[in-house]
Amino acid sequence: MEKISANLWVIVGNGGNVAVMPTSDGVILVDDKFAQDAPEIVAKVKSISDKPIRYVLNTHQHGDHTGGNEAMLAAGAEVIISKQARANMVTGKQPGLPRLTFSDEQQVFLGGKEVLAKYVGRGHTNGDAVVYFPGERVLHTGDLFVSQGAPFCDTANGGSIKDWDATVQKALQLDFDTVIPGHGPVVKKADLQKWVQTLATIRTRLKTACAGGADDAGKRMDWSGLGMNGGATFERGAGAMCRELAQ
């Protein structure tokens, strides 16, 4: 667990990055990794606060970000997620369904602290939210941005390689300095600004690769100069991205 501002920590390692904000009235989390990680998350939280976890804000539905929901709900926390992401959880028969959803944004006020979950559009999925900590000038992007590796566009759950960079541009309108990505090290706003350009470049190069056939387009991608390789996940999703780009 790493302290990244006066009142905010991040738990890295297995699964998605978890933001931890302790307050005088309880603790707010962003995401909760896999189910097996929940006890360790609770232990980490107890090392900085004697208050209970009151709220968990899910950035999207994938199990490496929502796997701990069931344990958090059982312990009395409320879990909040976008409407689209909860619908994806229902379709996927995932455990730990949140009781609260939002369409555009949801503010949480606790112990004098303010947190804002905001839906900014399609990208990684159709239900991604960013979570903004205005008092800390920090943004948690979920998997709309990863600071290590290639992007995964989950087209089966409404992800869009067409819309992704424009979606991140909307998040960049918020006033922040530090970025907690869905995976990888904590970075600065300039890194998220660069990600917009990277996504546009990936889309352009993928269009070229798609011209030789959709299903193996991922194997023909040019990753030079981008500081990443596609990997198996990108290659599996390339065909669906090609079909979206052809529409």
C-alpha positions as a LaTeX table, in Angstrom:
\begin{tabular}{lrrr}
\hline
Residue & $x$ (\AA) & $y$ (\AA) & $z$ (\AA) \\
\hline
Met1 & 0.00 & 0.00 & 0.00 \\
Glu2 & 1.36 & 3.37 & $-1.08$ \\
Lys3 & 0.38 & 6.82 & 0.20 \\
Ile4 & $-0.09$ & 9.12 & $-2.78$ \\
Ser5 & $-1.58$ & 12.28 & $-1.20$ \\
Ala6 & $-2.45$ & 13.70 & 2.21 \\
Asn7 & $-5.58$ & 11.53 & 2.59 \\
Leu8 & $-5.34$ & 8.87 & $-0.09$ \\
Trp9 & $-3.60$ & 5.51 & $-0.45$ \\
Val10 & $-3.47$ & 2.94 & $-3.25$ \\
Ile11 & $-3.23$ & $-0.84$ & $-2.91$ \\
Val12 & $-1.43$ & $-2.33$ & $-5.91$ \\
Gly13 & $-0.43$ & $-5.91$ & $-6.73$ \\
Asn14 & $-2.89$ & $-8.66$ & $-7.64$ \\
Gly15 & $-5.97$ & $-7.40$ & $-9.54$ \\
Gly16 & $-6.89$ & $-3.78$ & $-10.23$ \\
Asn17 & $-5.52$ & $-0.87$ & $-8.22$ \\
Val18 & $-7.60$ & $-0.03$ & $-5.13$ \\
Ala19 & $-7.88$ & 3.55 & $-3.85$ \\
Val20 & $-8.37$ & 3.95 & $-0.10$ \\
Met21 & $-9.67$ & 7.16 & 1.49 \\
Pro22 & $-10.06$ & 7.05 & 5.29 \\
Thr23 & $-12.37$ & 9.62 & 6.91 \\
Ser24 & $-13.56$ & 10.30 & 10.43 \\
Asp25 & $-16.83$ & 8.49 & 9.66 \\
Gly26 & $-15.55$ & 5.52 & 7.67 \\
Val27 & $-13.49$ & 4.47 & 4.67 \\
Ile28 & $-14.20$ & 4.86 & 0.96 \\
Leu29 & $-12.67$ & 2.39 & $-1.51$ \\
Val30 & $-12.45$ & 2.41 & $-5.27$ \\
Asp31 & $-12.61$ & $-1.21$ & $-6.53$ \\
Asp32 & $-11.78$ & $-4.32$ & $-4.51$ \\
Lys33 & $-9.70$ & $-6.69$ & $-6.68$ \\
Phe34 & $-10.48$ & $-10.45$ & $-6.74$ \\
Ala35 & $-12.56$ & $-12.24$ & $-4.10$ \\
Gln36 & $-9.46$ & $-13.83$ & $-2.56$ \\
Asp37 & $-7.90$ & $-10.39$ & $-2.05$ \\
Ala38 & $-10.69$ & $-9.04$ & 0.19 \\
Pro39 & $-9.18$ & $-10.13$ & 3.55 \\
Glu40 & $-5.84$ & $-8.52$ & 2.70 \\
Ile41 & $-7.57$ & $-5.32$ & 1.53 \\
Val42 & $-9.41$ & $-5.17$ & 4.86 \\
Ala43 & $-6.14$ & $-5.74$ & 6.72 \\
Lys44 & $-4.40$ & $-2.96$ & 4.78 \\
Val45 & $-7.28$ & $-0.59$ & 5.51 \\
Lys46 & $-7.11$ & $-1.42$ & 9.23 \\
Ser47 & $-3.43$ & $-0.46$ & 9.22 \\
Ile48 & $-4.42$ & 3.18 & 8.56 \\
Ser49 & $-7.95$ & 3.46 & 9.99 \\
Asp50 & $-10.03$ & 1.96 & 12.80 \\
Lys51 & $-13.24$ & 2.89 & 10.95 \\
Pro52 & $-15.32$ & 0.46 & 8.84 \\
Ile53 & $-15.36$ & 0.44 & 5.04 \\
Arg54 & $-18.56$ & 2.33 & 4.25 \\
Tyr55 & $-18.54$ & 2.68 & 0.46 \\
Val56 & $-16.94$ & 0.90 & $-2.49$ \\
Leu57 & $-17.09$ & 2.63 & $-5.88$ \\
Asn58 & $-16.63$ & 0.15 & $-8.73$ \\
Thr59 & $-15.05$ & 1.59 & $-11.89$ \\
His60 & $-16.52$ & $-1.24$ & $-14.03$ \\
Gln61 & $-17.70$ & $-4.83$ & $-13.74$ \\
His62 & $-14.62$ & $-6.99$ & $-14.37$ \\
Gly63 & $-13.88$ & $-9.49$ & $-11.64$ \\
Asp64 & $-10.39$ & $-8.17$ & $-10.91$ \\
His65 & $-12.10$ & $-4.92$ & $-9.79$ \\
Thr66 & $-15.38$ & $-6.23$ & $-8.28$ \\
Gly67 & $-14.37$ & $-9.63$ & $-6.90$ \\
Gly68 & $-14.32$ & $-8.34$ & $-3.33$ \\
Asn69 & $-17.83$ & $-6.87$ & $-3.56$ \\
Glu70 & $-19.51$ & $-9.85$ & $-1.93$ \\
Ala71 & $-17.28$ & $-9.63$ & 1.15 \\
Met72 & $-17.64$ & $-5.85$ & 1.37 \\
Leu73 & $-21.44$ & $-6.04$ & 1.15 \\
Ala74 & $-21.50$ & $-8.77$ & 3.80 \\
Ala75 & $-19.46$ & $-6.50$ & 6.09 \\
Gly76 & $-21.99$ & $-3.68$ & 5.70 \\
Ala77 & $-20.49$ & $-1.51$ & 2.97 \\
Glu78 & $-22.55$ & $-0.06$ & 0.14 \\
Val79 & $-21.20$ & $-0.70$ & $-3.36$ \\
Ile80 & $-21.93$ & 1.77 & $-6.16$ \\
Ile81 & $-21.51$ & 1.21 & $-9.91$ \\
Ser82 & $-22.77$ & 2.64 & $-13.21$ \\
Lys83 & $-26.07$ & 1.27 & $-14.55$ \\
Gln84 & $-24.37$ & $-0.26$ & $-17.58$ \\
Ala85 & $-21.68$ & $-1.97$ & $-15.52$ \\
Arg86 & $-24.25$ & $-3.49$ & $-13.15$ \\
Ala87 & $-26.24$ & $-4.77$ & $-16.14$ \\
Asn88 & $-23.02$ & $-6.38$ & $-17.41$ \\
Met89 & $-22.56$ & $-8.05$ & $-14.01$ \\
Val90 & $-26.11$ & $-9.41$ & $-14.18$ \\
Thr91 & $-25.52$ & $-10.76$ & $-17.70$ \\
Gly92 & $-22.26$ & $-12.34$ & $-16.57$ \\
Lys93 & $-23.92$ & $-13.84$ & $-13.46$ \\
Gln94 & $-21.27$ & $-12.22$ & $-11.27$ \\
Pro95 & $-21.52$ & $-12.23$ & $-7.48$ \\
Gly96 & $-21.52$ & $-9.12$ & $-5.34$ \\
Leu97 & $-24.13$ & $-7.11$ & $-7.25$ \\
Pro98 & $-24.19$ & $-3.48$ & $-6.06$ \\
Arg99 & $-27.48$ & $-2.15$ & $-4.67$ \\
Leu100 & $-26.85$ & 1.39 & $-5.91$ \\
Thr101 & $-26.28$ & 2.58 & $-9.50$ \\
Phe102 & $-25.96$ & 5.92 & $-11.30$ \\
Ser103 & $-26.39$ & 7.15 & $-14.88$ \\
Asp104 & $-24.11$ & 10.19 & $-15.11$ \\
Glu105 & $-22.47$ & 10.74 & $-11.76$ \\
Gln106 & $-22.67$ & 9.93 & $-8.08$ \\
Gln107 & $-21.22$ & 12.01 & $-5.27$ \\
Val108 & $-20.31$ & 10.52 & $-1.91$ \\
Phe109 & $-19.80$ & 12.76 & 1.13 \\
Leu110 & $-18.35$ & 11.13 & 4.23 \\
Gly111 & $-16.47$ & 12.56 & 7.19 \\
Gly112 & $-15.90$ & 15.89 & 5.48 \\
Lys113 & $-14.50$ & 14.28 & 2.34 \\
Glu114 & $-16.01$ & 14.34 & $-1.17$ \\
Val115 & $-15.65$ & 11.70 & $-3.89$ \\
Leu116 & $-17.25$ & 11.79 & $-7.34$ \\
Ala117 & $-17.86$ & 8.77 & $-9.60$ \\
Lys118 & $-18.52$ & 9.97 & $-13.14$ \\
Tyr119 & $-19.57$ & 8.09 & $-16.28$ \\
Val120 & $-17.72$ & 9.61 & $-19.25$ \\
Gly121 & $-18.55$ & 7.20 & $-22.09$ \\
Arg122 & $-17.59$ & 3.96 & $-23.78$ \\
Gly123 & $-14.02$ & 2.72 & $-23.92$ \\
His124 & $-12.73$ & $-0.33$ & $-22.09$ \\
Thr125 & $-16.42$ & $-1.34$ & $-21.63$ \\
Asn126 & $-19.73$ & 0.51 & $-22.00$ \\
Gly127 & $-19.94$ & 1.20 & $-18.28$ \\
Asp128 & $-16.59$ & 2.61 & $-17.19$ \\
Ala129 & $-16.59$ & 5.33 & $-14.56$ \\
Val130 & $-13.72$ & 7.48 & $-13.38$ \\
Val131 & $-13.56$ & 8.37 & $-9.69$ \\
Tyr132 & $-12.42$ & 11.87 & $-8.75$ \\
Phe133 & $-11.04$ & 12.99 & $-5.40$ \\
Pro134 & $-11.23$ & 16.80 & $-5.70$ \\
Gly135 & $-9.64$ & 17.52 & $-2.33$ \\
Glu136 & $-6.64$ & 15.36 & $-3.26$ \\
Arg137 & $-6.53$ & 16.35 & $-6.96$ \\
Val138 & $-6.43$ & 12.64 & $-7.85$ \\
Leu139 & $-8.33$ & 10.67 & $-10.52$ \\
His140 & $-8.83$ & 6.89 & $-10.54$ \\
Thr141 & $-9.45$ & 5.87 & $-14.15$ \\
Gly142 & $-10.19$ & 2.17 & $-13.78$ \\
Asp143 & $-9.18$ & 0.34 & $-16.96$ \\
Leu144 & $-9.92$ & 3.33 & $-19.21$ \\
Phe145 & $-6.19$ & 3.83 & $-18.62$ \\
Val146 & $-3.48$ & 1.34 & $-17.71$ \\
Ser147 & 0.09 & 2.54 & $-17.18$ \\
Gln148 & 1.52 & $-0.85$ & $-18.15$ \\
Gly149 & 0.60 & $-2.96$ & $-21.16$ \\
Ala150 & $-1.80$ & $-2.61$ & $-24.07$ \\
Pro151 & $-5.46$ & $-1.56$ & $-23.74$ \\
Phe152 & $-8.13$ & $-4.26$ & $-23.60$ \\
Cys153 & $-11.30$ & $-3.29$ & $-25.44$ \\
Asp154 & $-14.07$ & $-5.54$ & $-24.11$ \\
Thr155 & $-16.43$ & $-5.28$ & $-27.08$ \\
Ala156 & $-18.57$ & $-8.11$ & $-25.67$ \\
Asn157 & $-19.46$ & $-5.70$ & $-22.84$ \\
Gly158 & $-19.91$ & $-2.63$ & $-25.02$ \\
Gly159 & $-16.29$ & $-1.46$ & $-25.23$ \\
Ser160 & $-15.43$ & 0.84 & $-28.12$ \\
Ile161 & $-12.07$ & 1.45 & $-29.77$ \\
Lys162 & $-13.81$ & 4.19 & $-31.79$ \\
Asp163 & $-14.94$ & 6.18 & $-28.75$ \\
Trp164 & $-12.20$ & 5.40 & $-26.26$ \\
Asp165 & $-9.88$ & 8.39 & $-26.74$ \\
Ala166 & $-12.80$ & 10.86 & $-26.79$ \\
Thr167 & $-14.05$ & 9.30 & $-23.55$ \\
Val168 & $-10.68$ & 9.86 & $-21.87$ \\
Gln169 & $-10.69$ & 13.45 & $-23.15$ \\
Lys170 & $-13.87$ & 14.05 & $-21.15$ \\
Ala171 & $-12.18$ & 12.74 & $-18.00$ \\
Leu172 & $-9.26$ & 15.08 & $-18.63$ \\
Gln173 & $-11.58$ & 18.06 & $-18.17$ \\
Leu174 & $-11.55$ & 17.38 & $-14.41$ \\
Asp175 & $-8.99$ & 19.26 & $-12.31$ \\
Phe176 & $-6.38$ & 16.79 & $-11.06$ \\
Asp177 & $-2.63$ & 16.21 & $-10.94$ \\
Thr178 & $-2.23$ & 12.51 & $-10.10$ \\
Val179 & $-3.69$ & 9.46 & $-11.82$ \\
Ile180 & $-4.38$ & 6.01 & $-10.36$ \\
Pro181 & $-4.65$ & 3.72 & $-13.41$ \\
Gly182 & $-6.62$ & 0.50 & $-13.45$ \\
His183 & $-3.32$ & $-1.38$ & $-13.47$ \\
Gly184 & 0.29 & $-0.26$ & $-13.19$ \\
Pro185 & 2.10 & 2.48 & $-11.27$ \\
Val186 & 0.51 & 5.76 & $-10.21$ \\
Val187 & 1.36 & 8.50 & $-12.72$ \\
Lys188 & 0.64 & 12.15 & $-13.58$ \\
Lys189 & $-2.00$ & 13.89 & $-15.69$ \\
Ala190 & 0.46 & 14.28 & $-18.55$ \\
Asp191 & 0.64 & 10.48 & $-18.81$ \\
Leu192 & $-3.14$ & 10.30 & $-19.24$ \\
Gln193 & $-2.96$ & 13.05 & $-21.88$ \\
Lys194 & $-0.35$ & 10.98 & $-23.73$ \\
Trp195 & $-2.66$ & 7.93 & $-23.49$ \\
Val196 & $-5.22$ & 9.76 & $-25.64$ \\
Gln197 & $-2.65$ & 10.05 & $-28.41$ \\
Thr198 & $-1.59$ & 6.41 & $-27.90$ \\
Leu199 & $-5.18$ & 5.20 & $-28.28$ \\
Ala200 & $-5.59$ & 7.18 & $-31.52$ \\
Thr201 & $-2.35$ & 5.71 & $-32.86$ \\
Ile202 & $-3.39$ & 2.18 & $-31.91$ \\
Arg203 & $-6.72$ & 2.66 & $-33.68$ \\
Thr204 & $-5.03$ & 3.95 & $-36.85$ \\
Arg205 & $-2.55$ & 1.09 & $-36.91$ \\
Leu206 & $-5.27$ & $-1.45$ & $-36.17$ \\
Lys207 & $-7.26$ & $-0.22$ & $-39.18$ \\
Thr208 & $-4.22$ & $-1.00$ & $-41.32$ \\
Ala209 & $-3.86$ & $-4.43$ & $-39.76$ \\
Cys210 & $-7.60$ & $-5.11$ & $-40.20$ \\
Ala211 & $-7.26$ & $-4.65$ & $-43.95$ \\
Gly212 & $-5.45$ & $-8.00$ & $-44.09$ \\
Gly213 & $-8.27$ & $-9.83$ & $-42.29$ \\
Ala214 & $-10.02$ & $-9.18$ & $-39.02$ \\
Asp215 & $-9.48$ & $-12.35$ & $-37.01$ \\
Asp216 & $-5.68$ & $-12.31$ & $-37.08$ \\
Ala217 & $-5.24$ & $-8.54$ & $-37.28$ \\
Gly218 & $-3.80$ & $-8.41$ & $-33.77$ \\
Lys219 & $-0.81$ & $-10.45$ & $-34.88$ \\
Arg220 & $-0.01$ & $-7.88$ & $-37.58$ \\
Met221 & $-0.14$ & $-4.82$ & $-35.32$ \\
Asp222 & 2.79 & $-2.43$ & $-35.34$ \\
Trp223 & 3.67 & $-1.58$ & $-31.73$ \\
Ser224 & 6.90 & 0.27 & $-32.48$ \\
Gly225 & 7.46 & 3.42 & $-30.45$ \\
Leu226 & 4.46 & 2.82 & $-28.16$ \\
Gly227 & 6.34 & 1.21 & $-25.27$ \\
Met228 & 4.11 & $-1.87$ & $-25.23$ \\
Asn229 & 3.31 & $-5.12$ & $-26.99$ \\
Gly230 & $-0.20$ & $-6.32$ & $-27.80$ \\
Gly231 & $-0.23$ & $-9.67$ & $-26.08$ \\
Ala232 & $-2.82$ & $-12.44$ & $-26.17$ \\
Thr233 & $-5.69$ & $-10.35$ & $-24.77$ \\
Phe234 & $-5.36$ & $-7.67$ & $-27.42$ \\
Glu235 & $-5.03$ & $-10.27$ & $-30.17$ \\
Arg236 & $-8.19$ & $-12.07$ & $-29.03$ \\
Gly237 & $-10.14$ & $-8.84$ & $-29.14$ \\
Ala238 & $-8.73$ & $-7.52$ & $-32.40$ \\
Gly239 & $-11.35$ & $-9.16$ & $-34.63$ \\
Ala240 & $-14.25$ & $-7.52$ & $-32.80$ \\
Met241 & $-12.47$ & $-4.16$ & $-32.87$ \\
Cys242 & $-11.94$ & $-4.54$ & $-36.63$ \\
Arg243 & $-15.66$ & $-5.19$ & $-37.08$ \\
Glu244 & $-16.50$ & $-2.06$ & $-35.07$ \\
Leu245 & $-14.09$ & 0.02 & $-37.15$ \\
Ala246 & $-15.68$ & $-1.29$ & $-40.35$ \\
Gln247 & $-19.13$ & $-0.06$ & $-39.35$ \\
\hline
\end{tabular}
